[in-house]
Amino acid sequence: MEKLSFASDYMEGAHPALLQRLVETNMEKTPGYSADDYCESARQKIRAACQCPGAAVHYLAGGTLTNALMIGAILRSYQGVVAADTGHVSLHEAGAIEHSGHKVLTIPHENGKLTAAALRAYLETFWADGNRAQMVMPGMVYISQPTEYGTLYSLAELTALREICDKYKLPLYVDGARLAYALACGENEVTLPDLARLCDAFYIGGTKCGALLGEAVVMRDPALIPEFYTVMKQYGGLLAKGRLMGLQFDALFTDDLYLHIGKPAIAAADRMRAIFTAAGYPLAIASPTNQVFPVIPNGELERLAAVVDYSFWEKYDKEHTVLRFAASWATRSEDVERLAELLK
């Protein structure tokens, strides 16, 4: 029997609607570097969905590239980016931000989130330090929605962060690699228009949310990063066949597909949370989105790995390990039920 896989949310290819558009337009000749009509159509649809008609919209191939480019282009040489110590740029991007010459300034998290109180305390301490001229200056704030722990910022939490960023004149940037799963979650309060209103820039994740590849950067004010195309070229992110991403986002933002594509993942993850709990495995993190974090005795890991692919998350204690099981837009209910049978 085929081995199950819940290792990540980008294991499948692309949503059929996107593949259909790629096949239909395969032999067309279009301008390069995202200057084609499909990319422009997607831009207009994204601006409408965000209720931000003046926003700049650009396409990049992956999340690490997008984060490194955005952070590197926004910051001055003497500045760093403030993030939760569990933030993706802090832990899981192999030092990509530091490689570009900028330090990640980490703050302790709360359920994976950067809190307004912690951010305020950090900034107050920095600006009161008499030696700050010899320290890395905070130049922007990074969060992700959902967080690395699958948790969500409420509208009040995001608004509070915005107010602090305004006080200290810091751009607020949101990593949306799994944004579709936030938007589809019943506990979510933050909409695309909210993100466009409260953040200086964010990206709409495609790679993990139904696309073959691609992320769409949205900047409320295009002047945030002047000459964006040139910066994309410098980072190796300006694809000659940019229409491949424009086509996919055009399909994702037709008939509100992006707003709903994550619903099967949320349903599958909810079912997995119930399955693990019923089988006697507690959950380490109360994630309401598409990632599930069961605590498994170390003695059972090898048996489990023989029948299902999962991701190691962290050590819980000497006898237990936290694993991550991720559902996606394409997760099948029958595979989730097979997991239930295997755990018995």
Residue pairs with C-beta under 8 A, 6 or more apart in sequence:
3 307
3 308
3 309
4 307
4 308
4 309
4 335
4 338
4 339
4 342
5 11
5 308
5 309
6 272
6 292
6 308
6 309
6 310
6 325
6 326
6 327
6 331
6 339
7 309
7 310
7 311
7 326
8 208
8 311
8 326
8 328
9 178
9 181
9 208
9 209
9 265
9 290
9 291
9 326
9 327
9 328
9 329
10 207
10 208
10 328
11 328
12 328
12 329
12 330
13 19
13 212
14 22
14 210
14 211
14 212
14 248
15 210
15 211
15 251
15 252
15 257
15 261
15 329
15 330
17 251
17 254
17 257
18 210
18 211
18 212
18 247
18 248
18 251
18 252
20 251
21 247
21 248
21 250
21 251
22 212
22 244
22 247
22 248
25 38
25 243
25 247
30 36
30 37
30 38
30 243
32 240
32 241
32 242
32 243
33 229
33 238
33 239
33 240
33 242
34 58
34 59
34 238
34 239
34 242
34 243
34 245
34 246
35 242
36 242
36 243
36 246
38 243
38 246
38 247
38 250
39 59
39 242
39 243
39 245
39 246
39 250
40 246
41 246
41 250
42 57
42 59
42 216
42 246
42 247
42 249
42 250
42 252
42 253
43 57
43 246
45 249
45 250
45 253
45 254
46 55
46 57
46 204
46 216
46 218
46 249
46 253
47 53
47 54
47 55
47 57
49 192
49 193
49 253
49 256
49 258
49 259
50 192
50 193
50 195
50 196
50 218
51 192
51 193
51 196
51 197
52 193
52 196
52 197
52 218
52 220
54 220
54 221
54 222
55 196
55 218
55 219
55 220
55 222
56 217
56 218
56 219
56 221
56 222
56 228
57 216
57 217
57 218
57 219
58 216
58 217
58 219
58 228
58 229
58 232
59 214
59 215
59 216
59 217
59 239
59 242
59 245
59 246
59 249
60 66
60 69
60 203
60 214
60 215
60 217
60 232
60 237
60 245
61 213
61 214
61 215
61 237
61 239
61 245
62 207
62 213
62 215
63 88
63 175
63 177
63 203
63 205
63 207
63 208
63 215
64 93
64 94
64 96
65 235
65 236
65 237
66 175
66 203
66 215
66 217
66 237
67 88
67 89
67 93
67 96
67 97
67 142
67 175
68 93
68 96
68 97
68 99
68 100
68 235
69 231
69 232
69 235
69 237
70 173
70 201
70 203
70 217
70 225
71 81
71 89
71 97
71 100
71 102
71 140
71 142
71 173
72 97
72 100
72 101
72 102
72 235
73 225
73 228
73 231
74 139
74 140
74 171
74 173
74 201
74 224
74 225
75 81
75 102
75 139
75 140
76 137
76 139
77 101
78 136
78 137
79 102
79 136
79 137
79 138
79 139
79 140
80 102
80 103
80 104
80 105
80 136
80 137
80 138
80 139
81 89
81 97
81 102
81 103
81 104
81 105
81 138
81 139
81 140
81 141
81 142
81 173
82 105
82 106
82 107
82 114
82 119
82 122
82 123
82 138
82 140
82 141
82 142
82 170
83 89
83 90
83 104
83 105
83 106
83 107
83 114
83 141
83 142
83 143
84 90
84 106
84 107
84 108
84 109
84 112
84 113
84 114
84 143
84 147
84 148
85 91
85 106
85 107
85 108
85 109
86 109
86 112
86 147
86 148
86 149
87 104
87 106
87 109
87 114
87 142
87 143
87 144
87 147
87 148
88 144
88 148
88 175
88 177
89 96
89 97
89 104
89 142
89 175
90 104
90 106
91 148
92 148
97 103
97 104
98 104
103 136
104 142
105 122
105 136
105 138
107 114
107 118
107 119
107 122
108 118
109 147
109 149
110 118
111 147
111 149
111 151
111 285
111 286
112 147
112 148
112 149
112 150
112 151
112 285
113 143
113 147
113 151
113 153
113 157
114 141
114 143
114 161
115 157
116 157
116 160
116 161
116 163
116 164
119 141
119 161
119 164
120 164
122 138
123 138
123 164
123 168
126 132
126 135
126 137
126 138
127 168
129 135
138 168
138 170
139 170
139 171
140 170
140 171
140 172
140 173
141 161
141 165
141 170
141 171
141 172
141 173
142 173
142 174
142 175
143 153
143 161
143 172
143 173
143 174
143 175
144 174
144 175
144 176
144 177
144 178
145 152
145 153
145 158
145 174
145 175
145 176
145 179
145 182
145 190
145 195
145 202
146 152
146 178
146 179
146 181
146 182
146 185
146 287
146 289
146 291
147 153
149 285
149 287
149 291
149 293
150 285
150 287
150 288
150 289
150 290
150 291
150 292
150 293
151 285
151 286
151 287
151 288
151 289
152 182
152 185
152 187
152 188
152 189
152 190
152 288
152 289
153 161
153 190
154 189
154 190
155 189
155 190
155 194
158 190
158 194
158 198
158 199
159 198
161 172
161 198
162 172
162 198
162 199
164 170
165 171
165 172
165 200
171 200
171 201
171 224
172 198
172 199
172 200
173 199
173 200
173 201
173 202
174 195
174 199
174 201
174 202
174 203
175 202
175 203
176 182
176 195
176 202
176 203
176 204
176 205
176 215
177 203
177 205
177 207
177 208
177 215
178 205
178 208
178 209
178 289
178 290
179 202
179 203
179 204
179 205
179 209
180 205
180 208
180 209
180 210
180 258
180 259
180 261
180 262
180 329
181 209
181 262
181 265
181 266
181 289
181 290
182 188
182 190
182 262
182 289
183 191
183 192
183 258
183 259
183 262
184 259
184 260
184 261
184 262
184 263
184 265
184 266
185 262
185 266
185 288
185 289
186 266
186 288
187 288
192 204
195 202
195 218
196 202
196 218
196 220
197 220
199 220
200 219
200 220
200 221
200 224
201 217
201 218
201 219
201 220
201 224
201 225
202 217
202 218
203 215
203 216
203 217
203 218
204 215
204 216
204 218
204 249
204 258
205 215
206 213
206 214
206 215
206 216
206 245
206 248
206 249
206 252
207 213
207 214
207 215
208 328
209 252
209 258
209 261
209 262
209 329
210 252
210 257
210 258
210 261
210 329
211 245
211 248
211 249
211 252
212 244
212 248
213 244
213 245
214 244
214 245
214 248
214 249
216 245
216 249
219 225
219 228
222 228
225 231
229 238
232 238
239 245
251 257
252 258
252 261
261 329
262 290
262 329
264 327
264 329
264 330
264 331
265 289
265 290
265 327
265 328
265 329
265 331
266 288
266 289
266 290
266 327
267 333
268 290
268 327
268 331
268 333
268 336
269 287
269 289
269 290
269 291
269 292
269 325
269 326
269 327
271 333
271 336
272 292
272 325
272 327
272 336
272 339
273 283
273 292
275 336
275 339
275 340
275 343
276 282
276 283
276 292
276 294
276 343
277 283
279 340
279 343
279 344
281 294
281 295
281 296
281 343
282 294
282 295
283 292
283 293
283 294
283 295
284 293
284 294
284 295
284 313
284 316
284 322
285 293
285 322
287 293
290 326
290 327
290 328
291 324
291 325
291 326
291 327
292 324
292 325
292 326
292 327
293 313
293 322
293 323
293 324
293 325
294 322
294 323
294 325
295 316
295 320
295 321
295 322
296 304
296 320
296 321
296 322
296 323
297 319
297 320
298 319
298 320
298 321
301 321
301 323
304 310
304 323
304 342
307 342
308 339
308 342
310 323
310 324
310 325
311 323
311 324
311 325
311 326
312 321
312 323
312 324
313 321
313 322
313 323
313 324
314 321
314 322
315 321
315 322
316 322
325 339
327 336
